[in-house]
Amino acid sequence: MVELSSSWGFERRLREERRRVGLTQAELAAQTGVSTATQVAYEQGARKPSLDYLVALQAAQGDVWYMMFGVRAERHAAAVLDWELYSDIQVAVVAWCDRREIELPQRRLIDVSRLLYDQFISEGVVQPDAVERILKLVA
């Protein structure tokens, strides 16, 4: 469970976000995998949401950062990062290293992933041949 304090205004912002995305309590409950009664309880502060709920809420276009902290997510890079692409890059880099029995230090892995992300963001897909060429140079 996510620890939230009533003084944070989470319940109010959750209700506000649900309305902003144009969903009823029943519709949001269905999209996040909870019952309507649970959704109502979240909005009333009677129950605390799970991490799974927050992830599903974000997938339903809810601004979880705003609900948690009162600051809109568009101010944060994480809101615009293509996480699927980034994940695909991580998988490609780790697989390349595993095939060669190379272990990159965490900082180096981040730097390489960042470099590859900048390369692939315009197309939105990982190109294995480019991963190969870049890793041969930097690993």
Secondary structure, 3 states (H helix, E strand, C coil): CCCCCHHHCHHHHHHHHHHHCCCCHHHHHHHHCCCHHHHHHHHHCCCCCCHHHHHHHHHCCCCHHHHHHCCCHHHCHHHCCCHHHHHHHHHHHHHHHHHCCCCCCHHHHHHHHHHHHHHHCCCCCCCHHHHHHHHHHHC
